[in-house]
């Protein structure tokens, strides 16, 4: 049996129901081929160059066959396949740059193709990500947290799955004041999603002693940093906010509207400002 028989792109054009074929898994919405499990089928011949036309392919397993020839260069066109493979095969002893690059690429991929998060969870689960959270490098930790937040965003099932694999205590350990600010922000967003998702995730968060963590967000460095991110604040930013003597002001992740007060540009102590992109454009004047 030759691998050319699985020239799926030709069958796509002919509108053949290839999704029912053995070893072929399709996306339930787009019906794109997302996985090929053709192991131990005594396939011979060469891998078809049309493999590169399967743009939605995320996983492929051809072990245990009699294939020959070279792996076609076209397989490099399967962007999702490269992203999934690079993350699923990472080890904690990999270099920091390799891990961060792989996670950034997959985070960007999920941002463009959110429907593929289900395929990733089904095939790999969250445990490989949990293991990489133990790597004692801040850039790695931040990139893993960013990917986790991208995966569980607006998906109660994924959030409950994250709780069941024991992620809550691990994430809470990154929410303490002595962690870098960018890591605390990602940890806060993760925990905020759990608190606003379902009664089950909220209960698990409370059982894991999450309330003191929330209190810690309010207490830590509050005289210097105003972190009001990822709440349900509404309305406009008050003009009087310009009288605060603070170094950091974080308002992202809320439902604020209107213009950005120009007085913010006159806050001499302000060094960092986090805002969403939903505000009316307003030029901020810088203080001299």
N, C-alpha and C positions, 0 to 999 in steps of 0.2 A: 504494500500500500504506500503510495507516495504522498508526501506532505502537500503536494500541489492540489490534492483533492480538497484541501481546506483553503482554497483560494476564496476567502469569504467576501472580498471586495467585489468579485464578479457576481457572486450570488446576491449581494446587496442590490446591485444594479438591476438584477432580474427579479427582485422582490421575493426571493425564496425565504421561507421561514427557517433561517439558519439558527435561530435562538433555541430550537428544540433539539439540535444536534448534540450528540454525546460530547461532553467536554467543553461545550461552548456556553458561556454565561453572558447574558445581555443586561443592560440597564433597563429597569422596569418602565422608565419614562421615555428615554430617547431611543431605546432598542439598539444602541450601539454595543458592539462586542467589548466587554470589559475584562474578560478572563478566558484563557484557554488552558484547559487541563487535559493534555493529550499524552500523558505519561504511560509507558508500558503498553503501547498499542501496535508495536512492531512496525512503526512508520519508517520508511526508507526514503532515499532521494535527498534533495536539497530543500532548505527552507525557502519558500517563495519570497521574492522581493516585495510582493504586494503586502507583506506584513506591516510595512510602513504606512499603509493606507488606513490601518485600524487606529485612528487617532485617539480613540477612547480606551485603548487597551491599557490595563493596569497590572495585569498579572499573566504570566505564561509559564507553563510547566511542560517540558518536552523530554524529561529524563526517561531512561529505560527504553529508548528506541534505537534504530539503526541508521540515523541520519548521517549524511556525509556532506562534504563541501564546506564552504565558508558561511559564517553568519552574515547575512546581507547588511550593508551599511544602512539600508532603509529602516532598520529597526530603531535607529537613533531618532526617527521622527515620532516615535511613541513617547511623547513627553511625560505622560502620566506613568508609564512603565518605568522610566528612569527614576522619577521622583519616588515612587513606591519602593522600588528596589533599593535605592540609596539609603532610605530611612530604615527599612526593615532589616537590612544587613549590618547596620552600624553596631559597633561594640564600644563599651565605655572607654577602652584604651585607644580609640581613634584620636587623631589630632583634633584640636579645638576647631580649627578652620574647616575641616571636613564635615564635622557634625553640624556646625552652625550653618554652613552653606546648604547642606541637605535639608535641614529643617526650614530654612527660609524659602527654598524652592517649593517645598511641599505646601507650606503655608500660603504662598502666592497661588499655587495650583488650586487649592481648595477655595480660595477667594474667587477664582474664575469659574471653577466647576464644583460648586458646593454639593451637587448630587453624588459626587464620587466619594464623599466622606463615608457613606454607608459601606461602600465596597472595601475601603481601607479597614474599617472596624471589623467587618465580617472576616476578612482574610488575615489580618494581623493583630487585631485587638489593641488594647492600650498598654499592655504589659511591657512591650519594648520601650515605650516612652517613659514608663515609670522607672525602669532601670537606669535610663540616661539622666534622670533627675538626680541621681546619686553622684554624678560626676561633679567634683568640687571646682567648677569653673563658672564664673558668673555669666559669661556670654552663652555658654551651653545651656545653663539653667533658664535664662531669659528666652532663648529660642524655642526650647521645649515647651515652656509655659505658653508662649504665643501660639504654637501649634495646637496645644491642648484647648486653648480658648477658641481657636478657630473651629476645631472639631465639634465641641459641645455647644457652640452658639446656637440658640433657638431650637435646640433638640433635647427634649426632656428625656427621651430614651437613652441618649448618649450620656447625659448628665448623671442619670441613675446608674448607668454602667460604670462610669468613672468612680462613683461612690463605692460601688460594690467591689471594685478591685483595690480599694484602700487608698485612694488618692487624697482624700480629705486631710488626714494627718500630715501627709507629705507636703501638700500645698500650704497648709497652715504654718509649717515650719519656715516658709519663705515670706511670711507676712509680718515677721517680727521687725522691730525698728532698726536692728543692726544690719539688716540686709540692704543692698543697694536699692535706690528708689525705683528704678525701672523694673526690678524683680518684684518688689512689693506691689507695684501697680498691677502687674500681670496676675499676681496671686489674689489681689483684691477683686479683680474683675472675675476671676474664676469663682471665688466664694460668693460674689454678688449674684452670679447666675444661679447658683444653687439655692440661694435664699429666695429668689423670685421665680423659681421654676415650678416645683410641685411640693405638695406636703411631705412626700417621701424624702426628697432631697433635703428639705429644710429640717426634717426630723433627724436625719442622719448627721447633718451638720451640727445640730444641737447636741446630739449624743456624743459626738467627737469633741465636745467642749469648745464649740466654736464661738460662743457668746463673748468670752474674754478677748478673743481675737478681734471681734468687731469693736469692742471698747478700746482696744489698743490702737486701732486706726484713728480713733477720735482724739486720743491723748498724745500720741507720739509727735513731738516737735510742732505742736499746733500753734505755738506762739510765732514760729518762723515760717511754717508752711501751712497753707489752707488747702486741704485736700477734700474737696466735695464731689469728687468724680464718682460716676456710676451710681447715682441715686435717681430719684424721680422728680428732681427739681424742675419747676415750670416758671413761665413768665420771663421778664427781662432782667438783665444784670443791673443791679442798683447803682446809681451814680456814686453814692457814698462809699462804694468799695474802693474808690481811689484814695481814701484816707488811711487805708491799712498800711502798716509798715511791715511788709512781709517779703520774703525772697522768692517764694513759689506760690502760684495760684493755679489750682487744677479744678476745672469745671467740666471736663469732658464726660461723655456718657450720660448726660441728663437730657431734658427736653426744653431747655432754655431757648428763647426766641428773641427777635428784635435786633437792634444794633449793639455793637460792642462799644461801651462808653469810651470816648476819647481820653477821658481822665486816666484810664489805665496806662496810657503811654507816658504819663507824668509821674508814675510811681517810682521813685528813685531807688528804692531797695529791691524792686521786683527784678529777678533775673530769669525766671522760667515761668511761662504761661502756657497752660494746656487748655485748648478749646476745641469744640467740634467745628465742622465746616458748614453748619446749618445756619449760622448767623448772617445777617445782612452785612455786606462789605462796609467796613469803616476803617479809614486810615488812622493808625495810631501815631501820635507825635512822640518822638523820643525826647527824654529829658537831657539837658546839657549840663 
